[in-house]
């Protein structure tokens, strides 16, 4: 299949699948490094009842580094095969799902993509749901943050702290320029539910899912979330995000491991460098999340695991991976752009201190990282570097966006969970 070139777009990568998809192309904009993926598909000739993820996912897993393939903008439409990203549609109680979806109707400002997540949606070990109903967490991805806040302040002024009196421009400026690009309104009561909702631009969300610029949103979406309103661009970016989380976890794991080990490692990625893990966050949170959500983690990642040729299910929840330097170098080469860059910079400094020249070939550089024996340390250090500052500044921003009263209430709630954690 030839690569098509026009005056505005250039296809830079082709992936293929023998079943659901004929090709998945990432179209790269030569002007502003933006891109829009497009798909061409043919009817599937076979399906697997045991694998909820379409075979096309293997094309993402085997493709070139996603950080170079595309960045998504809101200027172009996108159509995906109906089965693409089916693994992201996790089941919850039907009546509860309808209540959550109905809650979106209370917002007149347009929401492009919406998820509900956390202990209020997916049960976690250690919570007494009869005594304490957890707040339900939402993230709304929107087209234009200032316009959205303008409409929402007009409709729901009480959701905002004193910042609402400064207008949507001030709110959007704080949201976009500090922290991870999200703005949260906590302790909002709608339809007898106490909720916290975060607002983020859809472009900012896609960039984080693809490149792991802050891992603030991408890390949350490594774990089970309930999609209430879908968007094809986010669905595609999220599928790449899940594949990136899987690769990163495999690099941190030994040759033999269990399915639970894998999901706990994936869940731990977004907590590396997060200061809240040392104060105010349940120290057993990762284990509590995974132990109660093994089925949902399997729905999210099972098909992706089967799409990787270097990983195999052995028996009884045990897996084995190819731990050869070549296999690990290939995974490092396909990591998200920000993480890969930081890993390479760590190794580059080590080589420079020894007077060794940096390899000119990208694969040779990745092999050098693996052969150094320090790649796990590089990954952990790089993840901490990505996560620490956005998480800290986002938490400081939360004091302003929530207001003193709500932020104090939220902090004491977290400390209470931390003290009483099992």
DANORPE-V145052 format. One record per backbone hydrogen bond with DSSP energy under -0.5 kcal/mol. NH is the residue of the N-H (numbers start at 1). CO is the residue of the C=O. If there is no record, write none. Layout:
nh:NH co:CO
nh:NH co:CO
This chain:
nh:4 co:2
nh:6 co:9
nh:10 co:28
nh:11 co:4
nh:12 co:26
nh:13 co:26
nh:15 co:24
nh:17 co:21
nh:22 co:40
nh:23 co:40
nh:24 co:15
nh:25 co:38
nh:26 co:13
nh:27 co:25
nh:27 co:36
nh:28 co:10
nh:28 co:26
nh:29 co:27
nh:29 co:34
nh:30 co:8
nh:30 co:28
nh:33 co:29
nh:35 co:71
nh:36 co:27
nh:38 co:25
nh:40 co:23
nh:42 co:20
nh:51 co:48
nh:52 co:50
nh:54 co:83
nh:57 co:54
nh:58 co:55
nh:59 co:56
nh:60 co:56
nh:60 co:57
nh:61 co:57
nh:62 co:58
nh:63 co:59
nh:68 co:65
nh:69 co:65
nh:69 co:66
nh:70 co:66
nh:73 co:35
nh:84 co:81
nh:86 co:83
nh:88 co:85
nh:89 co:86
nh:90 co:88
nh:97 co:93
nh:98 co:94
nh:99 co:95
nh:100 co:96
nh:101 co:97
nh:102 co:98
nh:103 co:99
nh:104 co:100
nh:104 co:101
nh:105 co:102
nh:106 co:103
nh:107 co:104
nh:108 co:106
nh:112 co:110
nh:112 co:141
nh:113 co:141
nh:114 co:229
nh:115 co:139
nh:116 co:226
nh:117 co:137
nh:118 co:224
nh:121 co:118
nh:122 co:118
nh:123 co:121
nh:125 co:288
nh:127 co:124
nh:129 co:127
nh:132 co:128
nh:133 co:131
nh:134 co:132
nh:136 co:194
nh:137 co:117
nh:137 co:135
nh:138 co:196
nh:139 co:115
nh:140 co:198
nh:141 co:113
nh:141 co:139
nh:142 co:140
nh:142 co:200
nh:148 co:144
nh:149 co:145
nh:150 co:146
nh:151 co:147
nh:152 co:148
nh:153 co:149
nh:154 co:150
nh:155 co:151
nh:156 co:152
nh:159 co:156
nh:160 co:157
nh:161 co:401
nh:164 co:161
nh:165 co:162
nh:166 co:163
nh:167 co:164
nh:171 co:167
nh:172 co:168
nh:173 co:169
nh:174 co:170
nh:175 co:171
nh:176 co:172
nh:177 co:173
nh:178 co:174
nh:181 co:178
nh:183 co:199
nh:185 co:197
nh:186 co:184
nh:188 co:195
nh:189 co:187
nh:190 co:188
nh:190 co:193
nh:193 co:190
nh:195 co:188
nh:195 co:193
nh:196 co:136
nh:197 co:185
nh:198 co:138
nh:199 co:183
nh:200 co:140
nh:201 co:181
nh:202 co:142
nh:205 co:201
nh:206 co:202
nh:207 co:203
nh:208 co:204
nh:209 co:205
nh:210 co:206
nh:211 co:207
nh:212 co:208
nh:219 co:215
nh:220 co:216
nh:221 co:217
nh:222 co:219
nh:223 co:220
nh:226 co:116
nh:227 co:225
nh:228 co:114
nh:228 co:226
nh:229 co:114
nh:235 co:231
nh:236 co:232
nh:237 co:233
nh:238 co:234
nh:239 co:235
nh:240 co:236
nh:241 co:237
nh:242 co:238
nh:243 co:239
nh:244 co:240
nh:245 co:241
nh:246 co:242
nh:247 co:243
nh:248 co:244
nh:249 co:245
nh:250 co:246
nh:251 co:247
nh:252 co:248
nh:253 co:249
nh:253 co:250
nh:257 co:319
nh:259 co:317
nh:262 co:258
nh:263 co:259
nh:264 co:260
nh:265 co:261
nh:266 co:262
nh:267 co:263
nh:268 co:264
nh:269 co:265
nh:269 co:266
nh:271 co:268
nh:272 co:268
nh:272 co:269
nh:274 co:271
nh:275 co:273
nh:277 co:274
nh:278 co:275
nh:279 co:275
nh:281 co:276
nh:285 co:282
nh:288 co:284
nh:289 co:285
nh:290 co:286
nh:291 co:287
nh:292 co:288
nh:293 co:289
nh:293 co:290
nh:297 co:293
nh:298 co:294
nh:299 co:295
nh:300 co:296
nh:301 co:297
nh:302 co:298
nh:305 co:301
nh:306 co:302
nh:307 co:303
nh:308 co:304
nh:308 co:305
nh:309 co:307
nh:311 co:308
nh:312 co:320
nh:314 co:318
nh:318 co:315
nh:319 co:257
nh:320 co:312
nh:321 co:255
nh:322 co:310
nh:323 co:321
nh:328 co:324
nh:329 co:325
nh:330 co:326
nh:331 co:327
nh:332 co:328
nh:333 co:329
nh:334 co:330
nh:334 co:331
nh:335 co:332
nh:338 co:211
nh:340 co:336
nh:341 co:337
nh:342 co:338
nh:343 co:339
nh:344 co:340
nh:345 co:341
nh:346 co:342
nh:347 co:343
nh:348 co:344
nh:349 co:345
nh:350 co:346
nh:351 co:347
nh:352 co:348
nh:353 co:349
nh:354 co:350
nh:354 co:351
nh:355 co:352
nh:356 co:351
nh:365 co:361
nh:366 co:362
nh:367 co:363
nh:368 co:364
nh:369 co:365
nh:370 co:366
nh:371 co:367
nh:372 co:368
nh:373 co:370
nh:374 co:369
nh:378 co:374
nh:379 co:375
nh:380 co:376
nh:381 co:377
nh:382 co:378
nh:383 co:379
nh:384 co:380
nh:385 co:381
nh:386 co:382
nh:387 co:383
nh:388 co:384
nh:389 co:385
nh:390 co:386
nh:391 co:387
nh:392 co:388
nh:393 co:389
nh:394 co:390
nh:395 co:391
nh:396 co:392
nh:397 co:393
nh:398 co:394
nh:399 co:395
nh:399 co:396
nh:400 co:396
nh:401 co:397
nh:402 co:398
nh:403 co:399
nh:407 co:403
nh:408 co:404
nh:409 co:405
nh:410 co:406
nh:411 co:407
nh:412 co:408
nh:413 co:409
nh:414 co:410
nh:415 co:411
nh:416 co:412
nh:417 co:413
nh:418 co:414
nh:419 co:415
nh:420 co:416
nh:421 co:418
